[in-house]
Amino acid sequence: KCFYLSRTKSSHVSREDANIMKTLKTTMADMGNLWEDLRRQSRQLENEIDLKLVSFSKLGTTYSSHRDFDSDTAPLLNKSNSEHMFDTMALEISQLLSKLTLINDRMVEYTQNIFSSSPSAALLHTLQRHRDILQDYSHEFQKTTANITAMREREDLLGSVRRDINAYKNSSGLNRRSDMYLKEHEHIRNSERLVDEQINVAIATKENLQSQGKLLTSITHKVNTFANRFPVINSLVQRINIRKRRDSIVLGLVISVCIILLLLYAFH
């Protein structure tokens, strides 16, 4: 009977040990699956963050090229689209980095729970590699964000200065245009005054010529009256006029002949 009891007790202990070992194996398998799942999620997030960072850097370059245009000529739609894409991608990358940080923290907790005394070197190496990748991605993201933010602030400052300069130029241009209009108006008034003076001079000259014409007409009338009264004097005056006319004709002929001779001599 004692032998039977001891045998029954030993078989019961063996079954308990088997159950414990089975539970431990199941737990170890579950922990191994958890580790692999965490590594898979970490690699997936790292690949996604890597692609996002490449696109983010390219967006910073294209954003710089868009902002190089003049603020007055650059399309406002392109500016708003670039800024919206920058903000959206920055938010997405920040969320992915937060998720990757959470995964790394869970991996650290896993190593602390499964290996409370001393984790294996391979596990620590894998964990350190994921943490280094997270640190590099975070540093690159912060650097790119800082560069683009500084670029935006600089371009905004330059744009405000450029707008102030353009406003000053426009106001100066309006003032210069007003001054030119005033000067042109003054020139027109001076020209009108000079024209009025010339018209007054012409009117005075006309009146003077009319008075002289009237005087000559009266003198001619008196001479004709005097000649009609004295026929001898009239005939004498006519002879004098005929001789003057003849002398004028002879003088004209002589001058013409001289000119013809000079031309012949010059072109000979």
C-alpha positions in Angstrom: 0.0 0.0 0.0 2.8 2.4 0.8 4.5 1.5 -2.5 1.3 2.2 -4.3 0.9 5.6 -2.6 4.4 6.6 -3.4 4.1 5.5 -7.0 0.8 7.5 -7.3 2.4 10.5 -5.7 5.4 10.4 -8.0 3.2 10.0 -11.1 1.2 13.0 -10.0 4.4 15.1 -9.6 5.6 14.0 -13.0 2.4 15.2 -14.6 2.7 18.5 -12.8 6.2 19.0 -14.0 5.1 18.1 -17.5 2.4 20.7 -17.4 4.8 23.3 -16.0 7.3 22.5 -18.8 4.5 22.7 -21.4 3.4 26.0 -20.0 7.0 27.3 -20.0 7.4 26.2 -23.6 4.2 27.9 -24.6 5.2 31.1 -22.8 8.6 31.0 -24.4 7.0 30.5 -27.8 4.7 33.4 -27.2 7.5 35.6 -26.1 9.5 34.6 -29.2 6.5 35.4 -31.4 6.2 38.8 -29.6 9.8 39.6 -30.2 9.6 38.7 -33.8 6.4 40.7 -34.2 8.0 43.7 -32.5 11.0 43.4 -34.8 8.8 43.1 -37.9 6.8 46.2 -36.9 10.1 48.1 -36.2 11.5 47.2 -39.6 8.3 48.2 -41.3 8.2 51.5 -39.6 11.9 52.1 -40.3 11.4 51.5 -44.0 8.4 53.7 -44.1 10.2 56.5 -42.2 13.2 56.2 -44.5 11.0 56.7 -47.6 9.2 59.6 -46.0 12.4 61.3 -45.1 13.7 61.0 -48.6 10.5 62.6 -49.9 10.7 65.2 -47.2 14.2 66.2 -48.2 13.1 66.5 -51.9 10.2 68.6 -50.8 12.5 70.9 -49.0 14.6 71.3 -52.2 11.5 71.9 -54.4 10.2 74.3 -51.7 13.4 76.3 -51.9 13.2 76.5 -55.7 9.6 77.6 -55.5 10.4 80.3 -53.0 13.3 81.6 -55.1 10.7 83.2 -57.4 9.8 86.7 -56.9 7.0 87.0 -54.4 5.0 89.2 -56.8 5.4 86.7 -59.7 5.3 83.4 -57.9 2.0 81.6 -58.0 0.2 81.7 -54.7 -1.3 78.3 -55.3 2.2 76.6 -55.6 3.2 78.3 -52.4 0.2 77.2 -50.4 0.5 73.6 -51.8 4.2 73.4 -50.9 3.5 74.7 -47.4 0.6 72.3 -46.9 2.6 69.3 -48.1 5.4 70.3 -45.8 3.2 70.5 -42.8 1.4 67.3 -43.7 4.6 65.3 -44.2 6.2 66.7 -41.1 3.1 65.6 -39.1 3.2 62.1 -40.7 6.9 61.6 -40.0 6.5 62.8 -36.4 3.7 60.3 -35.8 5.8 57.5 -37.4 8.7 58.4 -35.2 6.5 58.3 -32.1 5.2 54.8 -33.1 8.8 53.6 -33.6 9.8 55.0 -30.2 6.9 53.1 -28.6 8.0 49.9 -30.4 11.6 50.3 -29.2 10.3 50.9 -25.6 8.3 47.7 -25.8 11.4 45.8 -27.1 13.4 47.2 -24.1 10.6 46.0 -21.8 10.7 42.6 -23.5 14.4 42.2 -22.9 14.0 43.3 -19.3 11.2 40.8 -18.6 12.5 37.8 -20.5 16.1 38.2 -19.4 15.9 39.7 -15.9 19.5 38.9 -15.1 21.6 39.2 -18.2 20.2 39.4 -21.8 22.0 37.8 -24.7 24.6 39.8 -26.7 22.7 39.2 -30.0 19.5 40.5 -28.5 21.2 43.6 -27.1 23.0 44.2 -30.4 19.7 44.1 -32.3 18.0 46.4 -29.8 20.9 48.9 -29.9 20.8 48.8 -33.7 17.1 49.7 -33.8 17.7 52.5 -31.2 20.5 53.9 -33.3 18.3 53.9 -36.4 15.6 55.7 -34.5 18.1 58.3 -33.3 19.5 58.8 -36.8 16.0 59.3 -38.2 15.0 61.7 -35.5 18.2 63.7 -36.0 17.7 63.9 -39.8 14.0 64.8 -39.4 14.8 67.6 -36.9 17.7 68.9 -39.1 15.5 69.0 -42.3 12.6 70.6 -40.4 14.9 73.2 -38.9 16.5 74.0 -42.4 13.1 74.4 -44.1 11.7 76.4 -41.2 14.7 78.8 -41.3 14.3 79.0 -45.0 10.6 79.9 -44.7 11.4 82.6 -42.1 14.2 84.0 -44.2 12.0 84.1 -47.3 9.1 85.7 -45.4 11.5 88.3 -44.1 12.9 89.0 -47.6 9.4 89.0 -49.0 8.3 91.6 -46.5 11.3 93.8 -47.2 10.8 93.3 -51.0 7.1 94.4 -50.6 8.2 97.4 -48.6 10.7 98.4 -51.3 8.1 97.9 -54.0 5.6 100.0 -52.0 8.2 102.7 -51.6 9.0 102.6 -55.3 5.4 102.8 -56.2 4.8 105.8 -53.9 8.0 107.4 -55.2 6.9 106.7 -58.8 3.5 108.4 -58.1 5.3 111.4 -56.6 7.6 111.7 -59.6 4.7 111.3 -61.9 2.8 114.0 -60.1 5.9 116.3 -60.3 6.2 115.6 -64.0 2.6 116.4 -64.6 3.0 119.7 -62.7 6.1 120.6 -64.6 4.4 119.7 -67.9 1.4 121.9 -66.9 3.8 124.8 -66.1 5.5 124.4 -69.5 2.1 124.4 -71.2 1.2 127.6 -69.3 4.5 129.2 -70.3 4.0 128.2 -73.9 0.5 129.7 -73.9 1.8 132.9 -72.4 4.5 133.1 -75.1 1.9 132.4 -77.8 -0.3 135.2 -76.4 2.7 137.6 -76.5 3.5 136.7 -80.1 -0.2 137.1 -81.1 -0.2 140.6 -79.4 3.0 141.5 -81.3 1.5 140.3 -84.6 -1.7 142.3 -84.0 0.4 145.4 -83.2 2.5 144.8 -86.3 -0.6 144.4 -88.4 -2.1 147.6 -87.0 1.2 149.4 -87.7 1.3 148.1 -91.3 -2.3 149.1 -91.9 -1.5 152.6 -90.6 1.5 152.8 -92.9 -0.5 151.5 -95.8 -3.1 154.2 -95.3 -0.3 156.8 -95.1 1.3 155.6 -98.3 -2.1 155.5 -100.0 -2.7 159.1 -99.0 0.7 160.1 -100.2 0.2 158.3 -103.6 -3.2 159.9 -103.9 -1.6 163.3 -103.3 1.2 162.7 -105.8 -1.3 161.6 -108.5 -3.4 164.7 -107.8 -0.3 166.9 -108.0 0.8 165.2 -111.3 -2.6 165.6 -112.8 -2.5 169.3 -112.1 0.9 169.7 -113.7 1.1 167.5 -117.0 4.7 168.4 -117.6 5.7 167.0 -114.3 3.6 164.0 -115.0 5.4 163.3 -118.3 8.8 163.9 -116.6 7.9 161.4 -114.0 6.8 158.8 -116.6 10.1 159.3 -118.5 12.0 158.8 -115.3 10.1 155.6 -114.6 10.7 154.3 -118.2 14.4 155.0 -117.9 14.5 153.2 -114.5 12.7 150.3 -116.0 15.1 150.2 -119.0 18.1 150.4 -116.7 16.7 147.6 -114.6 16.3 145.4 -117.7 19.8 146.1 -118.9 21.3 145.5 -115.4 19.3 142.2 -115.2 20.6 141.1 -118.6 24.2 141.9 -117.7 23.9 140.0 -114.4 22.3 137.0 -116.2 25.1 136.9 -118.8 27.7 137.1 -116.0 26.1 134.2 -114.1 25.9 132.1 -117.3 29.6 132.8 -118.0 30.5 131.9 -114.5 28.6 128.6 -114.7 30.2 127.7 -118.0 33.6 128.4 -116.5 32.8 126.4 -113.4 31.5 123.3 -115.2 34.0 123.4 -118.1 
